[in-house]
Amino acid sequence: MLLLALAFTVAFVLLLYMVSPLISPKALKLAGAHVVDLVHACCLTPALVTGGSSGIGKCIAIECLKQGAFITLVARDENKLLRAKKEIEKNAINDKQVVLCISVDVSKDYGQVENVIKQAQEKLGPVDMLVNCAGFAVSGKFEDVDIDCFGKLMEVNYLGSVYPSRAVIHTMKERRMGRIVFVSSQAGQVGLFGYTAYSPTKFAVRGLAEALQMEVKPYNIYVTVAYPPDTDTPGFQEENKSKPLETQLISETSNVCQAEHVARVIVKDATQGNFNSSIGSDGYMLSSLTCGMSPVTSITEVLQQVITMGLFRIIALFYLGSFDSIVRRCMIQREKSEHENKSK
């Protein structure tokens, strides 16, 4: 029996080795490439000289510029766009590089988004990489979240990625090349207390990414879906103002990442054509646990998922138990406090 299992394992590894060249994409070089970066307005707050936070979208633009790309930055707030443009341009590595800024709400009107993409391509050439980073979070208990927030979040976080991707896909297919990046969240891998409005929008992004990758892979177009953890950005700071206690305590079980680090990882994974982009040990575990039928781009990734999934599931159960304990304790404390107030 042991020999049979060993033989099966060897055969499986050999099979993966044989098909690996067929699934591993050629890396995209950003030197001279046109990168369109779509961000939410709050992500454009300039970083403080003393080390203040900045948005993931802006940091991705800076990272791409450092590698020689031409950048089109798209967001709703024109004033913040212009301020971000000045900061981003400081990272150019040559005088030929351009940072083009276009103001539009990517979640409202597909026709406007399509026109914006056309303008960008007329000025800087076809889009080589599209980064869908527009989005925001609202946290709160299900019954406390304004009902309109559910629709607004779906518009910005989901349709704000659908419209730009639809606008670039035809040209990418014609050229037989391209990268499309969707920035989801770890809340798009596991639903957590306080994110009943936010998590579904990020889960939807993953579904879009998986289905789209199957469509465009024959055209040498590769999709990357990124799952950043809590990241020190203006949006995260704004979100913290309304977080329920349970959500705060659950968030504290993992570290807050810096936007610059997250951006470097996303850009690296996108240029290499990796479907999953995770940050940190928790992110790596979540990506293995939730891989399901998601695309793979290397034999190493497959082997890691097969070997680690069982162990990671056991670890995940301890996490879930800890989260349930936090929620239960908060509920008991709240009920006790309410009872004491009524008794006074």
BAFI-171627 format. One line per field, with one value per residue (C-alpha): residue in one letter; residue number from 0; chain; z, y, x. Coordinates in nm, 3 decimals, decimal comma. Each point is the difference from the previous one (the first is absolute). Layout:
roke a/...
tikol NUM/...
bapa A/...
pz Z/...
py Y/...
px X/...
This chain:
roke m/l/l/l/a/l/a/f/t/v/a/f/v/l/l/l/y/m/v/s/p/l/i/s/p/k/a/l/k/l/a/g/a/h/v/v/d/l/v/h/a/c/c/l/t/p/a/l/v/t/g/g/s/s/g/i/g/k/c/i/a/i/e/c/l/k/q/g/a/f/i/t/l/v/a/r/d/e/n/k/l/l/r/a/k/k/e/i/e/k/n/a/i/n/d/k/q/v/v/l/c/i/s/v/d/v/s/k/d/y/g/q/v/e/n/v/i/k/q/a/q/e/k/l/g/p/v/d/m/l/v/n/c/a/g/f/a/v/s/g/k/f/e/d/v/d/i/d/c/f/g/k/l/m/e/v/n/y/l/g/s/v/y/p/s/r/a/v/i/h/t/m/k/e/r/r/m/g/r/i/v/f/v/s/s/q/a/g/q/v/g/l/f/g/y/t/a/y/s/p/t/k/f/a/v/r/g/l/a/e/a/l/q/m/e/v/k/p/y/n/i/y/v/t/v/a/y/p/p/d/t/d/t/p/g/f/q/e/e/n/k/s/k/p/l/e/t/q/l/i/s/e/t/s/n/v/c/q/a/e/h/v/a/r/v/i/v/k/d/a/t/q/g/n/f/n/s/s/i/g/s/d/g/y/m/l/s/s/l/t/c/g/m/s/p/v/t/s/i/t/e/v/l/q/q/v/i/t/m/g/l/f/r/i/i/a/l/f/y/l/g/s/f/d/s/i/v/r/r/c/m/i/q/r/e/k/s/e/h/e/n/k/s/k
tikol 0/1/2/3/4/5/6/7/8/9/10/11/12/13/14/15/16/17/18/19/20/21/22/23/24/25/26/27/28/29/30/31/32/33/34/35/36/37/38/39/40/41/42/43/44/45/46/47/48/49/50/51/52/53/54/55/56/57/58/59/60/61/62/63/64/65/66/67/68/69/70/71/72/73/74/75/76/77/78/79/80/81/82/83/84/85/86/87/88/89/90/91/92/93/94/95/96/97/98/99/100/101/102/103/104/105/106/107/108/109/110/111/112/113/114/115/116/117/118/119/120/121/122/123/124/125/126/127/128/129/130/131/132/133/134/135/136/137/138/139/140/141/142/143/144/145/146/147/148/149/150/151/152/153/154/155/156/157/158/159/160/161/162/163/164/165/166/167/168/169/170/171/172/173/174/175/176/177/178/179/180/181/182/183/184/185/186/187/188/189/190/191/192/193/194/195/196/197/198/199/200/201/202/203/204/205/206/207/208/209/210/211/212/213/214/215/216/217/218/219/220/221/222/223/224/225/226/227/228/229/230/231/232/233/234/235/236/237/238/239/240/241/242/243/244/245/246/247/248/249/250/251/252/253/254/255/256/257/258/259/260/261/262/263/264/265/266/267/268/269/270/271/272/273/274/275/276/277/278/279/280/281/282/283/284/285/286/287/288/289/290/291/292/293/294/295/296/297/298/299/300/301/302/303/304/305/306/307/308/309/310/311/312/313/314/315/316/317/318/319/320/321/322/323/324/325/326/327/328/329/330/331/332/333/334/335/336/337/338/339/340/341/342/343
bapa A/A/A/A/A/A/A/A/A/A/A/A/A/A/A/A/A/A/A/A/A/A/A/A/A/A/A/A/A/A/A/A/A/A/A/A/A/A/A/A/A/A/A/A/A/A/A/A/A/A/A/A/A/A/A/A/A/A/A/A/A/A/A/A/A/A/A/A/A/A/A/A/A/A/A/A/A/A/A/A/A/A/A/A/A/A/A/A/A/A/A/A/A/A/A/A/A/A/A/A/A/A/A/A/A/A/A/A/A/A/A/A/A/A/A/A/A/A/A/A/A/A/A/A/A/A/A/A/A/A/A/A/A/A/A/A/A/A/A/A/A/A/A/A/A/A/A/A/A/A/A/A/A/A/A/A/A/A/A/A/A/A/A/A/A/A/A/A/A/A/A/A/A/A/A/A/A/A/A/A/A/A/A/A/A/A/A/A/A/A/A/A/A/A/A/A/A/A/A/A/A/A/A/A/A/A/A/A/A/A/A/A/A/A/A/A/A/A/A/A/A/A/A/A/A/A/A/A/A/A/A/A/A/A/A/A/A/A/A/A/A/A/A/A/A/A/A/A/A/A/A/A/A/A/A/A/A/A/A/A/A/A/A/A/A/A/A/A/A/A/A/A/A/A/A/A/A/A/A/A/A/A/A/A/A/A/A/A/A/A/A/A/A/A/A/A/A/A/A/A/A/A/A/A/A/A/A/A/A/A/A/A/A/A/A/A/A/A/A/A/A/A/A/A/A/A/A/A/A/A/A/A/A/A/A/A/A/A/A/A/A/A/A/A
pz 0,000/0,087/-0,329/-0,189/0,171/-0,074/-0,365/-0,030/0,153/-0,236/-0,301/0,113/0,039/-0,342/-0,159/0,154/-0,118/-0,355/-0,014/0,192/-0,313/-0,143/0,294/0,095/-0,174/-0,127/0,232/-0,111/-0,004/0,115/-0,168/-0,261/0,087/0,044/0,340/0,080/0,374/0,126/0,360/0,249/0,081/0,366/-0,113/-0,151/0,325/-0,022/0,232/0,283/-0,002/0,348/-0,132/-0,016/-0,193/-0,363/-0,209/-0,161/-0,340/0,017/0,123/-0,291/-0,239/0,163/-0,016/-0,369/-0,075/0,171/-0,243/-0,302/-0,073/-0,132/0,237/-0,046/0,340/0,015/0,293/0,070/0,185/-0,248/0,265/0,183/-0,332/-0,084/0,344/-0,031/-0,350/0,135/0,268/-0,232/-0,269/0,242/-0,037/-0,377/-0,114/-0,329/-0,160/-0,253/0,255/0,026/0,277/-0,156/0,230/-0,100/0,230/-0,025/0,227/-0,117/0,165/-0,155/-0,379/-0,219/-0,298/0,188/0,118/-0,355/-0,127/0,271/-0,097/-0,365/0,092/0,200/-0,285/-0,256/0,209/0,144/-0,219/0,067/0,363/0,100/0,360/0,164/0,379/0,146/0,340/0,041/0,312/0,358/0,312/0,239/0,320/0,238/0,121/-0,270/0,145/0,065/-0,347/-0,207/-0,259/-0,279/0,086/-0,135/-0,347/0,012/0,101/-0,280/-0,251/0,097/0,106/-0,268/-0,295/0,048/-0,109/-0,265/-0,207/-0,045/-0,068/-0,265/-0,160/-0,045/-0,076/-0,376/-0,070/0,223/-0,193/-0,331/0,121/0,159/0,323/0,320/0,375/0,199/0,376/0,240/0,355/0,224/0,372/0,259/0,077/-0,349/0,112/0,337/0,125/0,331/0,260/-0,108/-0,371/-0,119/-0,247/-0,099/-0,021/-0,266/-0,237/0,035/-0,042/-0,321/-0,128/0,041/-0,193/-0,281/-0,004/-0,020/-0,279/-0,197/0,026/-0,164/-0,287/-0,068/0,069/-0,362/-0,101/0,224/0,243/0,369/0,291/0,352/0,301/0,307/0,358/0,214/0,379/0,212/-0,154/0,141/-0,241/0,035/-0,088/0,279/0,249/-0,104/0,030/0,356/0,116/-0,029/0,063/0,252/0,300/-0,123/-0,336/0,168/0,224/-0,289/-0,209/0,282/-0,033/-0,307/-0,080/-0,208/-0,320/-0,167/-0,336/-0,164/0,084/-0,117/-0,329/-0,068/0,051/-0,224/-0,282/0,018/-0,012/-0,281/-0,223/0,056/-0,090/0,336/0,056/0,380/0,174/0,377/0,264/0,316/0,165/0,068/-0,362/-0,122/0,218/-0,113/-0,366/0,040/0,196/-0,246/-0,325/-0,099/-0,380/-0,047/-0,279/0,066/-0,170/0,133/0,115/0,329/0,075/-0,066/0,223/0,281/-0,008/-0,007/0,283/0,235/-0,032/0,271/0,254/-0,078/0,050/0,352/0,074/-0,148/0,243/0,289/-0,161/-0,045/0,359/0,117/-0,209/0,131/0,354/-0,059/-0,135/0,288/0,266/-0,153/-0,010/0,367/0,106/-0,199/0,147/0,351/-0,050/-0,132/0,294/0,249/-0,166/0,019/0,369/0,087
py 0,000/0,236/-0,073/0,062/0,335/0,092/-0,100/0,207/0,301/-0,031/-0,034/0,301/0,215/-0,110/0,085/0,344/0,048/-0,088/0,240/0,279/0,169/0,012/0,194/0,228/0,339/0,209/0,292/0,345/0,265/0,339/0,207/0,203/-0,170/0,190/-0,062/0,130/0,031/0,059/0,114/0,131/0,369/-0,055/-0,207/0,309/0,182/0,100/-0,187/0,200/0,050/-0,150/-0,333/0,042/-0,246/0,010/-0,204/-0,333/0,136/0,291/-0,224/-0,238/0,295/0,097/-0,357/-0,031/0,337/-0,111/-0,293/0,228/-0,006/0,279/0,060/0,104/0,079/-0,001/0,116/0,215/0,295/0,215/0,211/-0,305/-0,151/0,301/-0,002/-0,372/0,051/0,234/-0,248/-0,300/0,177/0,039/-0,375/0,002/-0,161/0,193/0,320/-0,181/-0,145/0,155/-0,002/0,077/0,085/-0,034/0,071/-0,227/-0,208/-0,354/-0,144/0,214/0,008/-0,260/0,235/0,259/-0,263/-0,131/0,353/0,055/-0,320/0,106/0,339/-0,169/-0,240/0,281/0,185/-0,283/-0,299/-0,326/-0,102/-0,269/-0,030/0,113/0,028/0,007/0,153/0,218/-0,095/0,080/-0,175/0,055/-0,202/-0,050/-0,259/-0,122/0,171/0,325/0,056/0,250/-0,205/0,228/-0,095/-0,351/0,133/0,271/-0,245/-0,239/0,285/0,122/-0,322/-0,229/0,204/0,235/-0,298/-0,136/0,319/0,074/-0,367/-0,014/0,314/-0,146/-0,363/0,034/0,169/-0,246/-0,291/0,155/0,042/-0,347/0,139/0,181/-0,009/0,081/0,041/-0,009/0,117/-0,201/-0,045/-0,272/0,085/-0,139/-0,337/-0,032/0,179/0,178/0,172/0,355/-0,053/-0,120/0,290/0,000/-0,368/-0,099/0,266/-0,136/-0,359/0,115/0,138/-0,343/-0,166/0,251/-0,059/-0,379/0,004/0,268/-0,184/-0,307/0,217/0,196/-0,250/-0,125/0,360/0,014/0,232/-0,073/0,106/0,058/0,032/0,150/-0,060/0,266/-0,011/0,310/0,261/0,336/0,232/0,303/-0,228/-0,241/0,285/0,124/-0,351/-0,035/0,289/-0,211/-0,354/-0,206/-0,117/-0,359/0,097/0,200/-0,292/-0,247/0,239/0,028/-0,372/0,087/0,279/0,309/0,009/0,300/0,103/0,012/-0,366/-0,109/0,187/-0,166/-0,347/0,071/0,143/-0,294/-0,258/0,184/0,028/-0,369/-0,090/-0,159/-0,033/0,027/0,279/-0,031/0,190/-0,147/-0,339/0,041/0,096/-0,300/-0,232/0,152/-0,026/-0,370/-0,067/0,177/-0,100/-0,230/-0,007/0,321/0,009/-0,094/0,135/-0,215/-0,352/0,141/0,160/-0,326/-0,206/0,252/-0,001/-0,379/-0,049/0,279/0,007/-0,258/0,159/0,349/-0,114/-0,112/0,334/0,184/-0,175/0,151/0,343/-0,047/-0,116/0,310/0,227/-0,167/0,043/0,372/0,047/-0,195/0,194/0,332/-0,107/-0,105/0,323/0,208/-0,180/0,031/0,373/0,048/-0,192/0,213/0,319/-0,110/-0,085/0,352
px 0,000/0,284/0,175/-0,324/-0,046/0,362/-0,037/-0,318/0,174/0,297/-0,232/-0,200/0,312/0,130/-0,334/0,005/0,357/-0,101/-0,294/0,173/0,145/-0,351/-0,144/0,288/-0,035/0,286/0,077/-0,114/0,272/-0,126/0,271/-0,191/-0,330/-0,326/-0,159/-0,348/-0,055/-0,354/-0,020/-0,253/0,031/0,096/0,300/0,162/0,069/0,368/0,236/0,153/0,376/0,007/-0,128/-0,376/-0,213/-0,103/-0,240/0,084/-0,102/0,240/0,282/-0,062/0,033/0,329/0,133/-0,090/0,158/0,321/0,010/-0,027/-0,374/-0,220/-0,292/-0,360/-0,151/-0,379/-0,214/-0,302/0,159/0,194/0,177/0,132/0,103/0,215/0,164/0,071/0,142/0,269/0,102/0,000/0,205/0,290/0,062/0,051/0,324/0,025/-0,128/-0,216/-0,240/-0,347/-0,261/-0,338/-0,292/-0,366/-0,293/-0,304/-0,222/0,074/-0,311/-0,275/-0,001/0,169/-0,006/0,206/0,247/0,039/0,069/0,261/0,181/-0,005/0,149/0,276/0,082/0,007/0,260/0,211/-0,075/-0,188/-0,045/0,249/-0,117/-0,323/-0,012/-0,351/0,061/-0,310/-0,192/-0,087/-0,124/-0,289/-0,008/-0,288/-0,247/-0,236/-0,307/0,188/0,145/-0,198/-0,187/0,124/0,360/-0,050/-0,076/0,266/0,272/-0,097/0,008/0,347/0,173/-0,145/-0,132/0,296/0,213/-0,238/-0,025/0,375/0,076/-0,270/0,145/0,351/-0,073/-0,062/0,333/0,186/-0,152/0,099/0,359/0,007/0,145/-0,091/-0,040/-0,313/0,028/-0,293/0,065/-0,229/0,070/0,048/-0,364/-0,062/0,136/-0,173/-0,310/0,055/-0,213/-0,083/0,059/-0,340/-0,015/0,369/0,099/-0,258/0,134/0,353/-0,118/-0,170/0,331/0,158/-0,283/0,044/0,376/-0,032/-0,258/0,185/0,333/-0,153/-0,127/0,317/0,279/0,007/0,075/0,310/-0,180/0,049/-0,215/0,129/-0,227/0,169/-0,110/0,168/-0,050/-0,068/0,228/0,103/-0,183/-0,230/-0,293/0,090/0,026/-0,344/-0,143/0,134/-0,219/-0,314/0,127/-0,201/0,201/-0,013/0,149/0,276/0,097/0,000/0,212/0,254/0,080/0,210/0,245/-0,075/0,208/0,159/-0,145/0,343/0,066/-0,344/0,048/0,337/-0,148/-0,300/0,212/0,241/-0,280/-0,180/0,307/0,075/-0,358/-0,087/-0,372/0,015/0,188/0,019/0,193/0,150/-0,036/-0,373/-0,055/0,196/-0,206/-0,330/0,096/0,083/-0,318/-0,228/0,170/-0,288/-0,020/0,200/0,261/0,361/0,310/0,285/0,077/0,130/-0,335/-0,185/0,228/-0,019/-0,379/-0,026/0,249/-0,110/-0,380/-0,071/0,232/-0,128/-0,359/0,086/0,168/-0,298/-0,234/0,194/-0,034/-0,373/-0,035/0,184/-0,222/-0,317/0,130/0,058/-0,352/-0,154/0,192/-0,099/-0,364/0,005/0,172/-0,248/-0,301/0,144/0,056/-0,354/-0,144/0,196/-0,118/-0,361/0,041/0,116
